[in-house]
Amino acid sequence: MTWLVPLPVVMPLLGAALTLLLAGQPRVQRWVSLTVLGATVAVAALLLVRSTLDGPLVVEVGGWAAPLGIVLVADQLAALMLVVSAAVTLCVLVYSIGQGMADGDEETPLSVYHPTYLVLTAGVCNAFLSGDLFNLYVGFEILLVASYVLLTLGSTETRIRAGTTYVVVSLLSSLIFLVAIGLVYASTGTLNLAQLAHRLDALPDDLRLLLQLMLLLAFGIKAAVFPLSAWLPDSYPTAPAPVTAVFAGLLTKVGVYAIIRTETLLFPGGRVADLLLVAAALTMVVGILGAVAQSDVKRLLSFTLISHIGYMLFGVGLTTSLGLSAAIFYVVHHITIQTTLFLAVGLVERRGGSTALDRLGGLARLSPLLAVLFFVPALNLAGIPPFSGFLGKLGLLQAGVADGGPLAWTLVAGGLLTSLLTLYAIARVWNLAFWRAPHKDMPNAGETHIGTMLPRLMIAPTVALVALGLALTGVAGPLFDLSTDAADDLLRRSPYVNAVFPDGTP
């Protein structure tokens, strides 16, 4: 089954090439993209099953043995990230197709959209499967180049300005990452992650700490960890709704994934655990305070995105199996829920004509279906029982209490405060956009619609993601078991290292 491992990268790249050749045939482009992403979901699910039953699956690309060749590794963590990311990208693609049809671009869409979107998917999958630091860098660059194009679609002044900020920050983080890679190679003679797990332990403590901090800095920018997160609220909200949704759901989580992978495999022992916990606390609290101050729904959700990255860092910083498993669970939950909310807000903008809270109102009466599609994931994001958001936060708080340290207790208090302020921010959106009387400038403010004003191909994937968010609650027990198994393997390191070097000579 190891032949399945490269397919989540290869299929989207081949699909991108094919859709680029079919630039004059938009309908065929759409079917190719949907087929490729549907197959990617199926392959990712098979990889999750096989990695759970058989342990990490390894492919040496081109037949070149590690550490000289490129290695792709699908362990439980990577496979789980592949499944949720592939499912989300498929739903967002359907949504974007529906939006294009509704806007009249069905026959003349931007021909570059589908190839770029598939390249983005390939970059995300490559980052999850990478078995060496340089290939991880390549994965980041693939998805970042694609994201530059998607962010500036339409070439409006606002999007170009936001895209410029995004490009500058991304290039800075990539430069830091590249310098860190050079230092790691100069210090150890390898970039293979499994080999680095042994060789880094032999380095002097000061040098090892420097390498760890440089990688954390690069990944912290990509994950939008405070104070490295100022770029995000000005960049994401300017893009089209489906682009914003996939960015918010996935791109920052690739940075979180890189932090989890490197902190557990390369730098075990929690030498910067206190730093991670402090960053987690500041990210949670500052992010949610920024959300409370916003008057635009997209910017508000962008700040909640930053804030909830802090929960994931909380679990990583505890350096315990309980904390790490809760963090993995929360990553899966947040990818799904944050994407759903941005898709729902795209529908809000379509029905209400704006995302500014002072120009909305009455949506619960005007479009009851839309109200449900926003209300359910909003409660989930706020951590209301019995949703998966509550279960993930509860797991993190239990891990913090079990740790018992002063910083852990501070994070417990910060997590509770952030959850309450998230509920307040969401309740404010609900009251102003959905509950009060419609604003006089809203289109068709006097007409009530169950959902007929909203394109079915935009509603259907949003409904699917709402259902997926609810399903996470239903399968929370098995998902937590899977997350715990993945966390245990990460902390033991030996399953990953032995899979890459079965002869025991890394």
C-alpha positions as CSV (number, residue, x, y, z in Angstrom):
1,M,0.0,0.0,0.0
2,T,3.0,2.3,0.1
3,W,2.3,3.3,-3.5
4,L,-0.7,5.3,-2.2
5,V,1.6,7.7,-0.3
6,P,2.7,10.1,-3.1
7,L,-0.8,10.1,-4.7
8,P,-2.2,13.1,-2.7
9,V,0.6,15.2,-4.1
10,V,0.9,13.7,-7.6
11,M,-2.8,13.7,-8.5
12,P,-3.5,17.4,-7.8
13,L,-0.3,18.3,-9.7
14,L,-1.3,16.2,-12.7
15,G,-4.8,17.7,-12.4
16,A,-3.4,21.2,-12.4
17,A,-1.5,20.5,-15.6
18,L,-4.5,19.0,-17.2
19,T,-6.9,21.9,-16.2
20,L,-4.3,24.4,-17.5
21,L,-4.4,22.7,-20.9
22,L,-8.2,22.8,-20.8
23,A,-8.3,26.5,-20.1
24,G,-10.8,27.1,-22.9
25,Q,-13.2,24.4,-21.6
26,P,-14.4,25.5,-18.1
27,R,-16.9,22.7,-17.7
28,V,-14.3,20.1,-18.3
29,Q,-12.0,22.0,-15.9
30,R,-14.5,21.7,-13.2
31,W,-15.1,18.0,-13.6
32,V,-11.4,17.3,-13.7
33,S,-10.8,19.3,-10.5
34,L,-13.8,17.6,-8.7
35,T,-12.6,14.2,-9.8
36,V,-9.0,14.8,-8.6
37,L,-10.1,16.1,-5.2
38,G,-12.6,13.3,-4.7
39,A,-9.9,10.8,-5.5
40,T,-7.6,12.6,-3.1
41,V,-10.1,12.3,-0.3
42,A,-10.5,8.5,-1.0
43,V,-6.7,8.0,-1.0
44,A,-6.2,10.0,2.2
45,A,-8.9,7.9,3.9
46,L,-7.1,4.7,2.8
47,L,-3.8,6.0,4.1
48,L,-5.3,6.8,7.5
49,V,-6.7,3.2,7.7
50,R,-3.4,1.6,6.7
51,S,-1.2,3.8,8.9
52,T,-3.4,3.0,11.8
53,L,-3.2,-0.7,11.2
54,D,0.3,-1.1,9.9
55,G,2.2,2.0,11.3
56,P,3.8,4.7,9.2
57,L,4.0,4.2,5.5
58,V,7.2,5.3,3.8
59,V,8.0,5.9,0.1
60,E,11.5,6.7,-1.2
61,V,10.8,8.9,-4.2
62,G,12.7,7.8,-7.3
63,G,14.0,4.7,-5.5
64,W,16.7,6.8,-3.8
65,A,17.2,5.5,-0.3
66,A,17.1,7.7,2.7
67,P,18.7,10.0,3.7
68,L,20.0,10.8,0.2
69,G,16.6,10.7,-1.5
70,I,13.3,12.4,-0.8
71,V,11.2,10.5,1.6
72,L,7.4,10.8,2.0
73,V,6.0,9.5,5.3
74,A,2.3,8.9,6.1
75,D,1.9,8.3,9.8
76,Q,-1.3,8.7,11.7
77,L,-0.9,12.5,12.2
78,A,0.0,13.2,8.5
79,A,-2.8,10.9,7.2
80,L,-5.4,12.5,9.6
81,M,-4.4,16.0,8.3
82,L,-4.7,14.7,4.7
83,V,-8.2,13.4,5.2
84,V,-9.6,16.6,6.8
85,S,-7.7,19.0,4.4
86,A,-8.8,17.0,1.3
87,A,-12.4,17.0,2.5
88,V,-12.4,20.7,3.2
89,T,-10.8,21.6,-0.2
90,L,-13.3,19.5,-2.0
91,C,-16.2,21.3,-0.3
92,V,-14.7,24.7,-0.9
93,L,-14.2,23.9,-4.6
94,V,-17.9,23.0,-5.0
95,Y,-18.8,26.2,-3.3
96,S,-16.6,28.3,-5.6
97,I,-18.1,26.6,-8.6
98,G,-21.5,27.5,-7.4
99,Q,-20.5,31.1,-6.7
100,G,-19.0,31.3,-10.2
101,M,-22.2,30.0,-11.8
102,A,-24.3,32.4,-9.8
103,D,-22.1,35.4,-10.7
104,G,-22.3,34.6,-14.4
105,D,-18.7,33.3,-14.9
106,E,-19.9,29.8,-15.8
107,E,-18.8,30.2,-19.4
108,T,-15.9,32.6,-18.9
109,P,-14.3,31.9,-15.5
110,L,-10.7,32.8,-14.7
111,S,-8.9,30.0,-16.4
112,V,-6.1,30.0,-13.9
113,Y,-8.3,29.4,-10.9
114,H,-8.6,25.6,-11.1
115,P,-4.9,24.9,-11.8
116,T,-3.9,27.2,-9.0
117,Y,-6.3,25.7,-6.6
118,L,-5.0,22.2,-7.3
119,V,-1.4,23.3,-6.9
120,L,-2.4,24.8,-3.5
121,T,-3.8,21.4,-2.6
122,A,-0.6,19.6,-3.7
123,G,1.5,22.0,-1.6
124,V,-0.6,21.3,1.5
125,C,-0.4,17.6,1.0
126,N,3.3,17.7,0.3
127,A,3.9,19.6,3.5
128,F,2.0,17.0,5.5
129,L,3.9,14.0,4.0
130,S,7.4,15.5,3.9
131,G,10.1,13.4,5.5
132,D,12.8,16.0,5.3
133,L,13.1,19.7,6.1
134,F,13.9,20.9,2.6
135,N,10.9,19.1,1.1
136,L,8.8,20.6,3.8
137,Y,10.1,24.0,2.7
138,V,9.2,23.1,-0.9
139,G,5.7,22.2,0.2
140,F,5.3,25.6,1.9
141,E,6.6,27.4,-1.2
142,I,4.2,25.5,-3.5
143,L,1.2,26.4,-1.4
144,L,2.4,30.0,-0.8
145,V,2.9,30.7,-4.6
146,A,-0.5,29.4,-5.3
147,S,-2.0,31.4,-2.4
148,Y,-0.4,34.6,-3.9
149,V,-2.4,34.1,-7.1
150,L,-5.7,33.2,-5.3
151,L,-5.5,36.1,-2.9
152,T,-5.2,38.6,-5.7
153,L,-7.9,37.2,-8.0
154,G,-9.8,40.1,-9.6
155,S,-6.8,42.5,-9.2
156,T,-8.7,45.0,-7.2
157,E,-6.7,47.7,-5.3
158,T,-7.7,46.2,-1.9
159,R,-6.6,42.7,-2.9
160,I,-3.3,43.8,-4.4
161,R,-2.5,45.8,-1.3
162,A,-3.4,42.9,1.0
163,G,-1.5,40.5,-1.3
164,T,1.6,42.6,-1.1
165,T,1.6,42.5,2.7
166,Y,1.0,38.7,2.6
167,V,3.8,38.2,0.1
168,V,6.3,40.2,2.1
169,V,5.5,38.4,5.3
170,S,5.5,35.0,3.6
171,L,8.9,35.7,2.0
172,L,10.3,36.8,5.3
173,S,9.2,33.6,7.0
174,S,10.5,31.5,4.1
175,L,13.8,33.2,4.3
176,I,14.1,32.5,8.0
177,F,13.1,28.9,7.3
178,L,15.7,28.6,4.6
179,V,18.5,30.0,6.8
180,A,17.5,27.6,9.5
181,I,17.7,24.7,7.0
182,G,21.2,25.8,6.0
183,L,22.3,25.9,9.6
184,V,20.8,22.5,10.4
185,Y,22.5,21.0,7.4
186,A,25.8,22.6,8.3
187,S,25.5,21.3,11.9
188,T,24.3,17.8,11.2
189,G,25.1,16.9,7.5
190,T,21.5,15.9,6.9
191,L,17.9,17.2,6.5
192,N,16.1,13.9,6.8
193,L,13.8,14.2,9.8
194,A,14.3,10.7,11.1
195,Q,18.0,11.1,10.9
196,L,17.9,14.5,12.5
197,A,16.0,13.0,15.4
198,H,19.3,11.3,16.4
199,R,21.9,13.8,15.2
200,L,20.4,16.9,16.8
201,D,20.7,15.2,20.2
202,A,24.5,15.2,19.8
203,L,24.8,18.9,19.2
204,P,25.8,21.4,21.9
205,D,22.8,22.7,23.8
206,D,23.2,26.3,22.7
207,L,23.4,25.5,19.0
208,R,20.5,23.1,19.3
209,L,18.4,25.8,21.0
210,L,19.3,28.3,18.3
211,L,18.1,25.9,15.5
212,Q,14.9,25.2,17.4
213,L,14.1,28.9,17.9
214,M,14.8,29.7,14.3
215,L,12.4,27.0,13.1
216,L,9.8,28.1,15.6
217,L,10.1,31.6,14.4
218,A,9.5,30.6,10.8
219,F,6.6,28.3,11.6
220,G,5.2,30.8,14.1
221,I,4.8,33.4,11.3
222,K,3.1,30.9,9.0
223,A,0.8,29.8,11.8
224,A,0.0,33.4,12.8
225,V,1.2,33.1,16.4
226,F,1.2,36.4,18.4
227,P,3.1,38.7,18.0
228,L,3.8,37.3,14.5
229,S,0.1,37.5,13.4
230,A,-0.6,41.1,12.5
231,W,-0.5,40.3,8.8
232,L,-3.5,37.9,8.8
233,P,-6.6,40.1,9.6
234,D,-5.5,42.5,6.8
235,S,-4.9,39.8,4.2
236,Y,-7.6,37.0,4.4
237,P,-10.8,39.1,4.5
238,T,-10.1,40.8,1.2
239,A,-10.1,37.6,-0.9
240,P,-13.2,36.0,-2.4
241,A,-15.2,33.9,0.1
242,P,-14.0,30.4,-1.0
243,V,-10.4,31.6,-1.0
244,T,-10.7,33.1,2.4
245,A,-12.3,29.9,3.7
246,V,-9.6,27.6,2.5
247,F,-6.9,29.9,3.7
248,A,-8.4,30.3,7.1
249,G,-9.1,26.6,7.4
250,L,-5.8,25.2,6.2
251,L,-2.8,27.5,5.7
252,T,-2.2,28.4,9.3
253,K,-2.7,24.7,10.3
254,V,0.2,23.7,8.1
255,G,2.3,25.9,10.2
256,V,0.9,24.4,13.4
257,Y,1.5,20.9,11.9
258,A,5.2,21.9,11.3
259,I,5.5,23.0,14.9
260,I,4.0,19.8,16.2
261,R,6.2,17.6,13.9
262,T,9.5,19.4,14.7
263,E,8.9,19.9,18.4
264,T,8.1,16.3,19.0
265,L,10.5,14.6,16.6
266,L,13.5,16.9,16.4
267,F,13.5,18.7,19.8
268,P,11.9,16.5,22.4
269,G,12.1,17.3,26.1
270,G,10.3,20.6,26.1
271,R,13.2,23.0,26.3
272,V,11.0,25.9,24.9
273,A,7.8,24.6,26.5
274,D,7.5,27.7,28.7
275,L,8.0,29.9,25.6
276,L,5.3,28.0,23.7
277,L,2.9,28.4,26.7
278,V,3.4,32.1,27.0
279,A,2.9,32.5,23.2
280,A,-0.2,30.4,23.4
281,A,-1.7,32.6,26.2
282,L,-0.9,35.8,24.4
283,T,-2.2,34.4,21.1
284,M,-5.5,33.4,22.7
285,V,-6.2,36.5,24.7
286,V,-4.9,39.2,22.3
287,G,-6.6,37.5,19.3
288,I,-10.0,37.3,20.9
289,L,-9.8,40.9,22.2
290,G,-9.1,41.9,18.6
291,A,-12.2,40.0,17.5
292,V,-14.4,41.6,20.1
293,A,-13.4,45.1,18.8
294,Q,-14.3,44.3,15.1
295,S,-17.4,45.6,13.3
296,D,-16.9,43.4,10.2
297,V,-17.7,39.7,10.3
298,K,-14.8,38.6,8.2
299,R,-12.3,40.5,10.3
300,L,-13.9,39.3,13.4
301,L,-13.5,35.7,12.3
302,S,-9.9,36.4,11.2
303,F,-9.1,37.4,14.8
304,T,-10.9,34.4,16.2
305,L,-8.7,32.3,13.9
306,I,-5.6,33.8,15.5
307,S,-7.0,33.4,18.9
308,H,-7.8,29.7,18.5
309,I,-4.3,28.9,17.2
310,G,-3.4,29.6,20.9
311,Y,-5.4,26.5,22.0
312,M,-3.3,24.3,19.7
313,L,0.0,25.8,21.0
314,F,-1.3,25.2,24.5
315,G,-1.5,21.4,23.9
316,V,1.9,21.3,22.2
317,G,3.6,23.4,24.9
318,L,2.4,21.0,27.6
319,T,4.6,18.3,26.0
320,T,2.4,15.5,27.4
321,S,0.4,12.8,25.6
322,L,-2.9,14.2,26.9
323,G,-2.1,17.8,25.8
324,L,-0.7,16.8,22.4
325,S,-3.7,14.5,21.6
326,A,-6.1,17.3,22.6
327,A,-4.2,19.7,20.3
328,I,-4.4,17.3,17.4
329,F,-8.2,16.8,18.0
330,Y,-8.6,20.6,18.1
331,V,-6.7,21.1,14.8
332,V,-9.1,18.7,13.1
333,H,-12.1,20.5,14.7
334,H,-10.8,24.0,13.9
335,I,-10.0,23.3,10.2
336,T,-13.6,22.1,9.7
337,I,-15.4,24.8,11.7
338,Q,-13.4,27.8,10.7
339,T,-13.8,26.9,7.0
340,T,-17.6,26.4,7.5
341,L,-18.0,29.8,9.1
342,F,-16.2,31.6,6.3
343,L,-18.4,29.8,3.8
344,A,-21.4,30.8,5.8
345,V,-20.2,34.4,5.9
346,G,-19.8,34.3,2.1
347,L,-23.5,33.5,2.0
348,V,-24.3,36.3,4.4
349,E,-22.5,38.7,2.2
350,R,-24.5,37.4,-0.8
351,R,-27.8,37.7,0.9
352,G,-27.2,40.9,2.9
353,G,-24.9,42.7,0.5
354,S,-22.2,43.3,3.1
355,T,-20.3,41.8,6.0
356,A,-20.3,45.0,8.0
357,L,-22.4,44.5,11.1
358,D,-23.9,48.0,10.9
359,R,-25.3,47.2,7.5
360,L,-26.9,43.9,8.3
361,G,-29.9,42.7,10.2
362,G,-32.9,40.4,10.1
363,L,-31.2,37.5,8.4
364,A,-32.8,34.9,10.7
365,R,-36.2,35.9,9.4
366,L,-35.1,36.7,5.8
367,S,-33.2,33.5,5.3
368,P,-33.8,30.9,8.1
369,L,-31.5,28.3,6.4
370,L,-28.6,30.7,6.3
371,A,-29.2,31.4,10.0
372,V,-28.9,27.7,10.8
373,L,-25.8,27.4,8.7
374,F,-24.1,30.1,10.7
375,F,-25.5,29.4,14.1
376,V,-24.5,25.7,14.4
377,P,-20.7,26.2,13.6
378,A,-20.7,29.4,15.6
379,L,-21.8,27.6,18.7
380,N,-19.2,24.9,17.9
381,L,-16.4,27.5,17.6
382,A,-17.5,29.0,21.0
383,G,-17.2,25.6,22.6
384,I,-20.8,25.1,23.6
385,P,-21.6,21.5,24.8
386,P,-21.9,19.0,23.4
387,F,-20.1,20.1,20.2
388,S,-16.6,19.1,19.3
389,G,-15.3,22.6,20.1
390,F,-16.3,22.0,23.7
391,L,-14.8,18.5,23.8
392,G,-11.5,19.7,22.3
393,K,-11.2,22.6,24.8
394,L,-12.2,20.3,27.7
395,G,-9.4,18.0,26.7
396,L,-6.9,20.8,26.6
397,L,-8.1,22.2,30.0
398,Q,-7.9,18.7,31.5
399,A,-4.3,18.4,30.2
400,G,-3.5,21.8,31.8
401,V,-4.9,20.8,35.1
402,A,-3.1,17.5,35.0
403,D,0.2,19.4,34.4
404,G,-0.4,21.6,37.5
405,G,2.3,24.1,36.7
406,P,1.8,27.9,37.1
407,L,1.9,28.5,33.4
408,A,-0.5,25.6,32.7
409,W,-3.0,27.0,35.2
410,T,-2.6,30.5,33.6
411,L,-3.4,28.8,30.2
412,V,-6.5,27.1,31.8
413,A,-7.7,30.5,32.9
414,G,-6.8,32.1,29.6
415,G,-8.6,29.3,27.7
416,L,-11.8,29.8,29.7
417,L,-11.7,33.6,29.2
418,T,-11.1,33.2,25.5
419,S,-14.0,30.8,25.2
420,L,-16.3,33.2,27.0
421,L,-15.2,36.1,24.8
422,T,-15.6,34.0,21.7
423,L,-19.2,33.3,22.7
424,Y,-19.7,37.1,23.3
425,A,-18.2,37.9,19.8
426,I,-20.4,35.3,18.1
427,A,-23.5,36.4,20.1
428,R,-22.8,40.0,19.0
429,V,-22.7,38.9,15.3
430,W,-25.9,36.9,15.8
431,N,-27.8,39.8,17.5
432,L,-26.7,42.5,14.9
433,A,-26.7,40.5,11.7
434,F,-29.5,37.9,12.3
435,W,-31.8,39.0,15.1
436,R,-32.5,42.7,14.8
437,A,-34.6,44.3,12.1
438,P,-33.2,44.3,8.6
439,H,-31.1,47.3,7.6
440,K,-32.8,49.5,5.1
441,D,-30.0,49.2,2.5
442,M,-30.1,45.4,2.4
443,P,-31.2,43.9,-0.9
444,N,-34.8,42.5,-0.7
445,A,-35.0,43.5,2.9
446,G,-38.7,42.9,3.0
447,E,-38.7,39.4,1.5
448,T,-38.4,36.2,3.4
449,H,-36.7,33.2,1.7
450,I,-36.0,29.7,2.9
451,G,-32.9,29.6,0.8
452,T,-34.0,30.1,-2.8
453,M,-32.0,33.4,-3.2
454,L,-28.8,31.5,-2.4
455,P,-27.3,29.2,-5.1
456,R,-27.7,25.5,-4.3
457,L,-24.1,24.7,-5.2
458,M,-23.0,27.2,-2.5
459,I,-25.5,26.0,0.1
460,A,-24.8,22.2,-0.4
461,P,-21.0,22.2,0.5
462,T,-21.8,24.5,3.5
463,V,-24.4,22.1,4.7
464,A,-21.9,19.2,4.1
465,L,-19.3,21.0,6.3
466,V,-21.9,21.8,9.0
467,A,-22.7,18.1,9.0
468,L,-19.1,17.2,9.2
469,G,-18.6,19.4,12.2
470,L,-21.6,17.7,13.9
471,A,-20.1,14.3,12.9
472,L,-16.9,15.2,14.8
473,T,-19.0,15.3,17.9
474,G,-20.5,11.9,17.1
475,V,-17.2,10.3,16.5
476,A,-15.3,12.3,19.2
477,G,-14.5,9.1,21.2
478,P,-12.8,7.2,18.3
479,L,-11.2,10.5,17.1
480,F,-9.7,11.2,20.5
481,D,-8.4,7.6,20.5
482,L,-6.8,8.1,17.1
483,S,-5.4,11.5,18.3
484,T,-4.0,9.8,21.4
485,D,-2.3,7.0,19.4
486,A,-0.8,9.7,17.1
487,A,0.4,11.7,20.1
488,D,2.0,8.6,21.7
489,D,3.8,7.7,18.5
490,L,5.0,11.3,18.1
491,L,6.4,11.4,21.7
492,R,8.0,8.0,21.4
493,R,9.6,8.9,18.0
494,S,10.7,5.4,17.3
495,P,7.7,4.4,15.1
496,Y,8.6,7.2,12.7
497,V,12.4,6.7,12.8
498,N,12.1,2.9,12.4
499,A,9.7,3.2,9.5
500,V,12.2,5.4,7.6
501,F,15.2,3.4,8.6
502,P,14.0,-0.2,9.2
503,D,17.6,-1.5,9.4
504,G,18.1,0.6,12.5
505,T,21.0,2.8,11.1
506,P,19.8,6.4,10.9
